[in-house]
Amino acid sequence: MTDLSKASHGGKVYGKVAIVTGAGSGIGRAAALLLAREGACICLVDLKDERTEQVYREIEAAGGEAIVADTNVSDPARVGAAVKAAADRWGRVDIVFANAGINGTLAPIESMEPEDWDETLNTNLKGTFLTVKYAVPYLKKQGGSVIITSSINGNRTFTGMGMSAYATSKAGQVAFMQMAALELARYRIRVNAICPGSIETNISENTHPTPELKEVKIRIEYPDGSQPLEHKSGEPEQVAELVLFLASDASSHITGTPIYIDGAESLLR
C-alpha cells in the first residue's frame, strides 16, 4: 500500500481538489496516489470496479480524501456529474488530469470499422474535451491546471501500424491542449499535455489487433535497446511525478506545452 502519511501542510498541492480520469490503474492510479500524498483531495473518475475501489481504499486508509465517480468519459452526462460531484464535495476544482484512454482496435484503414474508429476517438479525444469542458466553470473561479495524457504516437512517432485512430486522437489532444491554453489563460488556467512513450501499464487490455494488420506491417530495425536512457519501459510513478509538477505552482509559467516523457525512445524512431 502506498504511504500517504507524508502529506502535510507543505505538500505541493495541499488543499487542492483534483479530478483524475482513468484513475483505477496505470498512470491514473499512480498520479491519484501521489497527488493525494501531497495533500490533494481526489475525485477518482473511472468505471467503478475493484481496481478503482482499491485506489480509493488506499487513499482513505492513509488519511487522504477521495470519492469515486463511476464514469464512461465519452458520456457527457456522466462526465458532467463526476465533475459536479467533486465540486459539491469540496467546493472547488483546481487540477484536472484528463488521462483516460484506450489503444482500441488496431487495423488497416481500409478494413477498420467506423464504429471501432469512433470508439477510440470518443474515449480519447471526446473524453478529453468533455472532462475539460465541464471543469472549466469551476477552474475559472480561482485558476488551476489541466494536464492531458497524449502520447509520442501521433506527435513524434508514426510507426505503430494499424494505429491510425489512436494516433489521430493523440495528435488531436495536443492541438486541443494548445487551443485551450490560449483560450483559458485569461482565467489563470494552465493547460499542458504529457506525451509518454512505453510505460508499464495495463493498456494492452483494451488493445485489439486484427488479423489484417499483417497486410500493412513494415519491418523496422532499431538500434540495440529502444529506451536509451534507462533501457526499459518507464514506470507509472515516473509519469506521476511529471503530473505533480504540472499540477503544482512549480510550473506556474508553463502552459500550451507538450512534454515528452519517454527516455528518448521517440528520438530513435
MARLO-884640 format. One record per residue (C-alpha): x, y, z; residue in one letter. Coordinates in steps of 0.5 Angstrom, whole numbers, padded with zeros to 4 digits, always signed. Layout:
BEGIN
XYZA/...
***
This chain:
BEGIN
+0000+0000+0000M/+0003+0007-0002T/+0004+0011+0004D/+0001+0018+0004L/+0002+0019+0011S/+0008+0024+0009K/+0002+0029+0007A/+0003+0036+0011S/+0001+0043+0010H/+0008+0043+0006G/+0005+0039+0001G/+0006+0041-0006K/-0002+0041-0008V/-0004+0041-0001Y/-0012+0043+0000G/-0013+0043-0008K/-0018+0039-0011V/-0016+0034-0017A/-0020+0030-0022I/-0017+0024-0025V/-0020+0020-0030T/-0017+0013-0032G/-0016+0013-0024A/-0016+0006-0023G/-0010+0003-0026S/-0003+0005-0029G/-0001+0013-0030I/-0008+0015-0027G/-0007+0011-0021R/+0000+0013-0020A/-0002+0020-0020A/-0008+0020-0016A/-0004+0017-0010L/+0002+0022-0011L/-0003+0028-0011L/-0006+0025-0005A/+0000+0024-0001R/+0002+0031-0003E/-0005+0034+0000G/-0010+0034-0005A/-0017+0031-0005C/-0018+0027-0011I/-0024+0025-0015C/-0023+0018-0018L/-0026+0018-0025V/-0027+0011-0028D/-0031+0006-0029L/-0033+0003-0022K/-0029-0004-0021D/-0025-0007-0016E/-0018-0003-0018R/-0022+0004-0017T/-0024+0002-0011E/-0017-0001-0009Q/-0014+0006-0010V/-0020+0009-0006Y/-0019+0005+0000R/-0011+0006-0001E/-0012+0014+0000I/-0017+0014+0005E/-0013+0009+0009A/-0007+0013+0009A/-0011+0019+0012G/-0013+0022+0005G/-0019+0024+0002E/-0023+0021-0004A/-0029+0020-0008I/-0031+0015-0014V/-0035+0017-0020A/-0037+0012-0024D/-0036+0015-0031T/-0035+0013-0038N/-0031+0019-0040V/-0035+0019-0047S/-0042+0020-0044D/-0043+0028-0043P/-0048+0027-0037A/-0043+0022-0033R/-0037+0027-0034V/-0041+0033-0032G/-0044+0029-0026A/-0037+0027-0024A/-0034+0034-0024V/-0040+0037-0020K/-0039+0031-0015A/-0032+0034-0014A/-0034+0041-0013A/-0040+0039-0009D/-0036+0035-0004R/-0030+0040-0003W/-0033+0047-0006G/-0028+0048-0012R/-0024+0044-0017V/-0016+0046-0018D/-0013+0040-0022I/-0016+0036-0028V/-0012+0030-0030F/-0015+0028-0037A/-0012+0021-0037N/-0017+0016-0039A/-0015+0013-0046G/-0015+0006-0050I/-0011+0004-0055N/-0017+0001-0059G/-0018-0003-0065T/-0011-0004-0069L/-0013-0005-0076A/-0011-0002-0083P/-0015+0004-0085I/-0018+0000-0091E/-0021-0005-0086S/-0022-0001-0080M/-0030-0001-0078E/-0033+0006-0077P/-0035+0004-0070E/-0028+0002-0068D/-0025+0009-0070W/-0031+0012-0066D/-0030+0008-0060E/-0022+0010-0060T/-0024+0018-0062L/-0030+0018-0057N/-0026+0015-0051T/-0019+0019-0052N/-0021+0026-0056L/-0028+0027-0054K/-0027+0024-0047G/-0021+0030-0046T/-0026+0035-0049F/-0032+0033-0044L/-0027+0033-0038T/-0024+0040-0039V/-0031+0043-0042K/-0035+0041-0035Y/-0029+0043-0031A/-0028+0050-0034V/-0033+0054-0030P/-0030+0051-0023Y/-0023+0052-0025L/-0025+0060-0027K/-0026+0061-0020K/-0019+0061-0018Q/-0015+0059-0024G/-0012+0052-0024G/-0008+0047-0028S/-0010+0042-0033V/-0006+0036-0035I/-0008+0032-0041I/-0005+0025-0043T/-0003+0025-0050S/+0003+0020-0053S/+0009+0020-0057I/+0005+0017-0062N/+0002+0022-0067G/+0006+0027-0065N/+0013+0024-0065R/+0013+0017-0068T/+0008+0014-0073F/+0011+0007-0073T/+0005+0004-0070G/+0002+0000-0076M/-0006+0000-0075G/-0006+0005-0070M/-0009+0011-0075S/-0015+0012-0070A/-0010+0012-0064Y/-0005+0017-0067A/-0010+0022-0069T/-0013+0022-0062S/-0007+0023-0059K/-0005+0029-0064A/-0012+0032-0063G/-0011+0032-0056Q/-0004+0036-0057V/-0008+0041-0061A/-0014+0042-0057F/-0009+0043-0051M/-0006+0049-0055Q/-0012+0052-0056M/-0015+0051-0049A/-0008+0054-0046A/-0009+0061-0050L/-0017+0061-0049E/-0016+0060-0042L/-0010+0064-0040A/-0014+0070-0038R/-0017+0066-0032Y/-0010+0063-0030R/-0012+0056-0032I/-0006+0053-0035R/-0006+0047-0040V/-0001+0042-0042N/+0000+0035-0045A/+0005+0030-0043I/+0007+0025-0048C/+0009+0018-0045P/+0013+0013-0049G/+0013+0006-0047S/+0010+0006-0040I/+0009-0001-0036E/+0001+0000-0035T/-0005-0005-0037N/-0007-0001-0043I/-0006-0008-0047S/-0012-0010-0044E/-0016-0005-0049N/-0012-0006-0055T/-0015-0010-0060H/-0010-0012-0066P/-0014-0015-0072T/-0011-0021-0077P/-0011-0016-0083E/-0005-0012-0079L/+0000-0017-0083K/-0002-0013-0089E/+0001-0007-0087V/+0006-0008-0083K/+0013-0005-0084I/+0020-0008-0082R/+0023-0003-0078I/+0030-0004-0075E/+0032+0000-0068Y/+0039+0000-0065P/+0040-0004-0059D/+0035-0002-0054G/+0029+0002-0055S/+0030+0007-0049Q/+0037+0010-0049P/+0036+0013-0042L/+0034+0007-0038E/+0034+0001-0043H/+0027-0001-0040K/+0020+0002-0041S/+0018+0008-0036G/+0014+0007-0029E/+0007+0010-0028P/+0010+0013-0022E/+0015+0017-0026Q/+0010+0020-0030V/+0006+0022-0024A/+0012+0026-0022E/+0011+0030-0028L/+0004+0031-0027V/+0005+0033-0020L/+0010+0038-0022F/+0005+0041-0028L/-0001+0041-0022A/+0003+0045-0017S/+0006+0052-0017D/+0013+0050-0019A/+0010+0050-0026S/+0007+0057-0026S/+0009+0060-0032H/+0008+0053-0037I/+0002+0053-0041T/+0001+0050-0048G/+0007+0046-0048T/+0007+0038-0050P/+0012+0035-0045I/+0015+0028-0048Y/+0017+0023-0042I/+0020+0017-0046D/+0027+0016-0044G/+0029+0019-0051A/+0025+0013-0054E/+0022+0017-0059S/+0028+0020-0062L/+0030+0013-0065L/+0024+0012-0069R/
***
